[in-house]
Amino acid sequence: MGYIELNVLNNETSPQAMGIDLGTTNSLAATWKDGRPVVIKPEQAGNGSIPSVIHVAEDGTVLVGRQARDKAMVDPRHTIFSIKRFMGRGIADVQEELKSFPFPVTEDENGVIQVQAHGKAYTPQELSSLILMRVHDLACRSMGGAEIQRAVITVPAYFDDTQRQATRDAARLAGIDVLRIINEPTAASLAYGLDQSAAGTIAVYDLGGGTFDISLLSIEEGVFSVLSTNGDTHLGGDDFDRALAGLAMEGLAEQLSPEELNDPGLHQAARLAGEKCKMELSTRPEADLHVVLPESGVHFRRRVTIEEFDELVAPLVERTLDSCRQALADAELEPSDISEVVMVGGSTRMPCVQAAVENFFGRLPHTELNPDEVVALGAAIQAHILIGGSRDLLLMDVTPLSLGLETVGGAVSKIIARNSTIPCSATEGFTTYADNQTGIEFNILQGERELAKDCRSLGQFKLTGIPPMPAGLARVAVRFHVDADGILTVSSREESTGAKASISITPKNGLTDEAVEKMLADSLTNAREDFEAGRNVGLVAELGTMIRATNKSLPDVEEHLDLETLADIREAIEASQAASAAKVLDGKELQRVRDLLERATMPLAAVLMDGVAKKALAGKSLRDV
């Protein structure tokens, strides 16, 4: 008799899903382990975060993460950052941001933004998928090669339907099965365990690299409801960096010509200098704003005090408080009604931000958890719950903006009001405007204004198949449905005859299903080449690290090694340098020289370890150890 092994009742020890915080500046993943959420920390990434930066080389090789960020000053036109600001947007939406980006950005005939790099166009969805792929792959490798395809991905609470759909498309291109898209503030509250606390109202102040959100959440008997949300998708830590970079550019204007001031490399250097200065001012009373470009002879240094910085960025901080006031007004609450305040996002480390929030709400905010990790931790909790975890929780988010249709004359008929709890549905009746009209064109809108021209169009569709009849007799029911991820679908039915019509909606600035399918097909076609290229780049980076470490350590212990060993080490270094410098990287050769260098340096490692041990044991007796 044959037997089939059943594992239905087995307790799986490996995680089955992860939470991913796809950030403007950095991204990271977390999972549920040993009864709690933990950030997954890949090797050589001390805090687990991966810079959300992509570099495209001339030969088409793509780098993601720290290696890409290192290219920002030497090749700024092909080093892409803050791509989250472009998700689901059109050129008209990001005019102000474009002034600060050194890489060329265009728009295709469908209104989808494209970043140009070495003659190839990349959509924000494609670039975000590369970041997601890097974060996901490093996380899986860090957990011993675990195959985890399911994930909860976070987005700013103020992301609209198009931006959420763009995030879903990016995950799809990365080969990730999205369990749910949840709001970043909601994830942060989960991480603090506030869903398990007594009933109360929580304010989540989320100032990230590129976006700001304020969410007011109610917790009562395990039900987690979002009362209101507000924010600014064009305000984040990048803007604080740019404020300091502006100081540097003002000082450099006295030294450089207008042509030199327009150098993309200089703008990148100023931005990075501003970011470094901002971070230092979070822990010190003053810091240097230091811009150096040796190849251009640029050397600028300026001392910035915390008082000067606070004054410089005061308008930005006030903009966040304006959103807080609006969120409170929408929920019909006062600051004194808030029982807990949670700080999220690396930019909340700034003392001026913490002081402003404490003063506004009249209470000390939560800062116990790492603000860079708290969102990913919350996403991991939600992923654990969705795959059958035991935590008792009902998550209820809201729509960030009203949804409706354009009517005759350009007015807006709002069908789902902002701050409606999701998932939700609503239906409204419409009719024909002219005799014998057999179709109606609808424009789906998102926003709070009363005229269509002042709201954001998510897309258009045309309902056809209405029987010819006098104007006003047709009864067309249009149904809006927002699912748990905040994704909108629309359906309709002609009531008088029972005739149904299908509706296809393609959001503006979004990818069509056909475009996504083509990208997926292209990725499969080129999967082997892409994998080989990525592995080769990784080997080159690893060899560079090994060579630098060897050259640094060798002079100190050279006298303790025999001549044959020294010759082997130098020969292995030369072979590694030659293979790394080749115009066309050969994966097999790179692996061979990497293994050769590792074997050749084993005696060196042994001598170094022996020296460390002797130093540690010096002056100690056997009893001491």
N, C-alpha and C positions, 0 to 999 in steps of 0.2 A: 504493500500500500504506500502510495506517495503522500508526502506531507507538504503543506504550504505554510510557511512561517507567517504568522499574523502579528503585526506590531501595533494593533489598534489600541491596546491598553498600555503599551510601553510609555514610560515617561521620558520624553526626549530631553536630553541635556543641552543640546545646541540650540541657540536662539533661532526662531523661525521668521523674525521680522526685525527691522531696525527703524529708528527715527532719524531723519536727515534734516538738518537746518541748512537750507540753501541760502547763504548770506550774500550780501553785496560785497563785503570785504573778505570774509572768511566763511568756509563751510565746514561742517563736521557731522559725524554720525555717532549715535549712541544706541545701546541695546539693553535688554533686561537680563540681568545676571545675578544669581544668588539672592533673589528677592528684592533687587533694587535696580534702578537705571544707572548705567555707567557709560561714560564717554569712551569710545573706541580710539585708542591712541596708537597710530601706526609708528613704526620705527622712524627715527629722525624727526618726529613731530611731537615735541615734548608735551604740548597741551592738546593734541588731537586735532587741531584746526588745520585746514588746508586753504591757503590763499585762493580766492576765487579769481584767478588770473590765468590767462591763456596766452601763449606766445606761438606764433606761426613762423617757422623758418622758411628760407627761400626755397628749399627743396620740398616744402609741404609738411615737414615734420612738425608735430604739435606737442608743445610742452604745457603741462597744467600744474599749478601749485607753486611751490617755492622756486623751482628752477625757472618757471616762467616769470615770476616776480623779479628775479635777479636780472632779467633782460630789459627791465623797464627803462633804464637810462641809456643803455647802449643801442637798443632798437625800439624806441617808443612807438613808432608808427605801426608796428606789428605785435605789440604787447597790449592785450585787451583786458580791461578791468572794469569793475562796476557794471557788468552787463545786466544785472538785475534791474537797473534803472530803465532798460530798454524793453523789458518783457511786456508784450502786449501793447506796445506804444507805437505811435507813428512819428515821423520826423517833426511834425508840428507840435507834438507833445513834449519834445525834449530839446527844443531850440536853445534854452538857457544852458543845459548841461553840455551841449555839443561844443561850446566855447572852451571847455576845460579838457576835452579829450583829444589826444594827439593822433589817434587813428582815424582814418576816413570812414564816414558813415553815410550811407545812401538809403534810398527807399525803392522797392520794386513797384510794378504796376498794380499790385494788390494792396499797397500801403504797408507792406512788411519791411521793417528796418533791416538793413544788411550792413555788416561790417566788412570792409574790403581789406584783404591781406594777400599780397603777392598775386594779384589777378584773380583771386577766388573770393566769392561772396559767402559770408556766414550769417545766418539768422541768429537772433538772440536765443531761440530755442535750441539750435544746434550747439552754440557755445555753452549754454547752461547744461546741456546734456553731457558735454565733455567734462564739466566740473563734477556733475553728479556721478558720472562713470568713474572718475578718479577717486572721489570720496568713497563710493561703494566698493570699488576693487581693493583699495587700501584697507578698508574696514574688514572685508572678507579675508584678505591675506593675514591681517593681524590676529584673526581668530582661527588661525591654522588652516586656512583655505576653505572655510565654511561657505556653502552655497546659499546665500540669503537673497532672494529676489524680491521679496515683499517689503514695502516701506511706507511709513507715514511721512509726508513731506510738509514742512511748514511754509506759510506765506504771511506777509503783513496783513493785518486785519482789514486794511483799507484797499487791498488788491481787488480790482473789479473782475467781472466775469471773464473778460478777454485775458487778463493777466493770469488768472487761475488756470484757464484752459491752456495758455502758453506754458505754464509750469508742468501741467499734465503731459503736454506734448514733449517737453524736454525729458521727462522721466521715461516716457515711452521710447524715445530715441536712444536712451541710455540702457534700455532693456530692463527697467525696473517696474514691477507691478505695484501701482499705487493703491494701498489700502484705503487711504483717506488723505485729503489735504485739510489741514487745520490751521487756524490762526495762531501766529506766534505768541500773542499775549495769553491765549488760552493754554498753550503748551507750557508757558512759564509758570502759570498758576498751578498746573498739575505737578510740575517739578518741585514746587515748594510744599506740596501736599496740602494745599489750602482747600482742596475738595473734601478733605477728611476732617476739616476743622469745624467749629461751631458755625451756625448760620451767620452770614454777614455779607457785606458788599466790598469788593476788592477793586482797586484801580491798578492797572498794569501800564506802566510808563515804559515804552519800548523805543529807545533811540539807537538805531543800528547804524551801519555804515552809509546806507543810502536812503532809508525811509524812517519815518516816525509814526508811531501808533499810540493811541491811548484807548484802552478798553475798560469798561466798567462791567464787572461780573458779579452775579449773585449766586451764593452757595446756600442751599437749604435742603437738608435731608438727602444728600447725595446727588441732587439735581444741580447741574452746573449750567447756568443761563447767562448769556451775554446781554446786558441791559442796553448798552449803546457802545458805539465805537466811532472814533474820529481819527484824523491823522493827516499826514502830508507825504505823498510818495516822492516828493522832490526835496526832502529835507533829511539830512543825516550827518554822520561823522565826516563824510567827504566834504561837506560844506564848511565845517569848522577847520578842516585841513586847508581848504581853499582860502579861507580868511587869512590864515597865517602865510600861505603862499603868496597872497596879494601883497603882504608887507614886504616879503623878500623881493618881489618883482618891482615894487616901488623903489626899493633901495638900489636894485640892479639897473634901473632906468637911468641912473646917474652915471653908470660905468659903461653901458652897452648901447650899441646903435639899435634902431627899430628892427632891423633885419635880425640881429642877434637875439633880441628879446622874443622874437617869434619862433625861435628854435624849439621844436617839440621836446628834445632832450632836456632843455633848460626848464621847460614847464613841468616835466616829470620830476626832475631833480627838486624843484621848488615844492611840488606837491608832497613828495616823500619827506622833504625836510620839515614841512609843515606838520605832517603826521607825527614825525619823531618828536618835534618840539611840543606838540599837544600832549602826547603820552607822558613826556617828562614833567610837564606842568601839572599832571594829575597827582603827582607825588612830591613835587618840589615847588618852592616859591618863585623860582625863576629858571629859565633854560635858554640855551642857544638856538637860534634859527640859523642853521649852517648849510649853505648851498655851495657845493664844489663840483666843478666840471673840469678836470685837469686838461683834457684834450682841447678845450675851448679857452683855457686860461681864466675861467670864472672862479672866483673865490669870494664869497660873501658871508659875513657873520654879523648877527645882531642879537643883542640880549633882550629877551622878552620877559617881563614880570607877570606874575599871576594876575595882578590888578589890571595891567594893560590888556591881557588876554580876555579877562572877564568882560571888560568894557567893549572890546572888539566884537565878541560873539553874543553880547547881550540881546541884540535883535533876533538872533536865531533861537536862543533860549525862550524868549518871549513868544515866538511863533508856536513853540510846543505848548506853552501855557494857554494860548488862544484855543488850540484844539482841545485841551483839557476842559476849558470853560464850556465849549460847545457840547462836548460829550456829557458833561454834567447837566446842561440845560436840556438835552435830548432825553435824558433819563429822569428829569425833574428831581434832581438831587443837589445838595449843597456839599462843599468839601467836608463839612463836619459829619456827613452821613457815611463817609468812607471809613471802614474799619481796618483795612490793610492796604498798603501801597507796595507794589513790587517793581523793582528796577530791572530792566532787561536791556541788553546790548552793550557792547564795549564802550560806547560813548557816554554811558551813564557813570563812568568812573570819574568824569570831570567834576571837581568840587563845586563849580558854579552851578552845574546841573543838579547835583544832589541837594545843594542848599536851596535852590529855587523850588524844587519839588517838595521838600520838607516844609518850606514856608507856605507854599500854596495849599497843601492838604492839611497842614497843622499837625503832622505826625512824622516820626522817623521812618523812612522807607526800608523795606527788606533789601539788604545787600549781602546776605550771608553766602549765597551761592555765586559761583563765577558767572558774571553776566554774559560772558561769551558762550557758556555751555548750557545755560539754563533752558533754552528753547529746545535744543537737541535732546536733553534729558526728558523733557515733557513729551516730546514726540515719541521717544522710546516707550514711555509709560502708555501712551495711547495705542501704539503698535501692539504692546503686550496685551492690552485689554481686547483689542479687535481680533486677536488670534486665540482668545479663550482664557486670558489671564483672569485672576480671581478678584482683582480690585473692583469694588462696587462703585460704579460711576455712570451717570447719564450726562452726556455732553451735548449742550444745546448752544450753537453759535447763531449769529444773526447776519442778515444781508447788510453790507456796509453802506449801500446807496439804493435809492428807489429804482424800480424797474417799470417801464411802461412803453407805450406806443405813441408815435406821432399821429395826430388827427388832422382833419381838414383845417387849413389856415396856419399850420405849424405849431399848434398847441400840443401839450403833453397830457396823455391820459395815464396816470400812474396806476399800475395794476398790483404791484407788490411794494409796499411802503418800506422805507429804510428802517433798519433795526428789527425787521420781522424775523422771528425765530425760524431757523432752518432745520430740517427740510420743510418746505412750505409750497403751497400751490394757491393760485387764484385765477378766476375766470371772469372775463368781461365780454359783453355783447357789442358787436359792431354791425353796421349795415352799409348798403351801397349808397353812393352820392348821386349817381346818374341813372337814367332809365337804361334797362337792358345791360347793365354792367355785369360782366362775367368774371371779373377778377378784382382783387384789392391788393394794393401794394402797401406793405407795413414796414415801418422803420422802428426797430427796437432801440430804446433809449435807456440810459442810466444816468441818474443825476437828480438834483433837487430843484432845478429851475423850472419855470412854467412854459418856456418856449423851447422847441426842439433844437434850435440853433445854439442854445446855451447849454445843452446837455451833450453827453458823449454817446455817439451812435455805436452800438455793439454789432450791428449788421442789419441787412434788409432781407425780406423774403416776399414772394408774391404768391398769394392764394388764388388759384384758378379753379374753374369747374363750377362756378356759381350759375345756376339756371337763369336765363334772361327773364327779368321781371321789372316792374316799375321801381323807381328809386325809393329806398326806405323799407321795402317789403322783405328783403333778404335779412335773415338773422344769422350772423356768424359769431360763434362763440370761440374766443381765443383764450387758451389756457397757458399760463406761465407756471413752470415747475422748477424750483431750485432744490437740488439734491443736497446731501450732507456735506459734499465738498464745495458747495457754493456754485456749482455749475448749472447754468440755465438751459432749459429746453422749452420749446414752444410747439403747441399742437392746436388744431382748429377743426370746427365742424359747422356745416351750414344746417341750421336747425329746422327750417321749414320743410325741407325735402329729405333731411337725414343724410345728405351727401357729405362725404368726408374728403378732405384734401390733405396731402402730405406737405410738410413745410421743411425746407432745408435752410439752416442758418449757418453762414460762415462769418464769424466775427471779423470786424475790421482789424487790421494789423495782426491777424492770426494766420496760422497755416491751415490750408485745406487738408482734408483727409488724404487726398491724392498726394499732396506735397510731403506729408509725413510718411506715407507708405513708400514714396520714392527714396526719401532719405534713409529709411530703414533698409530698403533693398540695396542701396548704394553701400550702406555700412556693412551689410552681409557680404556683398561682392568683394569689398576691400578689407574684410575682417582680418584675413591672414596677414596682408601687407601692413595694415595698421598695427596689429599686434606685434609683428616683427620690428617695425619702426619704433614703437613705444619701448619694447624690451631693449633694443639697441641703445636708445637714448639713456635708459636707466643704467645699462652696463657702463656706458661712457662716464656717467656721473659717479657711479660706484668706483670705477677705476681712478677717477680724479681724486676722490677722497682718500683712497688707499695710497696713491702716489704721494699726496701731500703729507699724510701721516708718516709714511716711510721716510721721506726726505727730512722731515722735522726730527724724527727720533734717531736716525742713523748716526749723525755726528757724535751723539752722546755715548753711544755704545760700540762704535766702530772698532775700537781696540780689543773688544772682547769677542770679536768674530774672526773666523779664519778667512784666508784669502779666497778660497773657493766659494764660500758662502757670500762674501761681498761681491764677487764676480757674478754669481747667480742673481743676486738682488738687482745689481745694476743692469744686467742683461734683461731681466724681467721688466724693469721700469722702462727701458728703451723700447721693448716690444709693445708694452701697454700704451706708451705715448704715440707710437707709430700707428697702432690700430685705432686709437681714439681720434687721431688727426686725419684719418683717411677720408677722402671726399665721399666715397660710398661706403657706409658702415657695413661690415660683414659680421653677422651675429655669431657665427661659429668661431671666427677668429677672436672676436671680443671675449667670448666665454673662455676660449683656450688661454689667452694671455691673462685673463682675470684669475683663472685657476693656477696658472704658472706663477703669478705674482704672490698669490696666497701661499703656495708651497715654499717659494723662495724666502718669504719673510717669516716663516715659522720659527727659525732659530733666533731672529731678531725679537720676535714676540716673547720667546722663552727667556731671553736675557733681560728684557724689560720687566717681565713679571717677577723674575728672580730679584731684580733690584728693588721693586716695590715691596716684596715680601721682607727682604732684609731691612729695609727702612722701617717697615711697620713693626718688626720684632726687635729692633735695636734697643738695648738697655733693659729688655724684659727677661724674666726668668721663666722656666717651664711652668711654674705655678700660675704666672700671670696670663698664660695663654691656654 
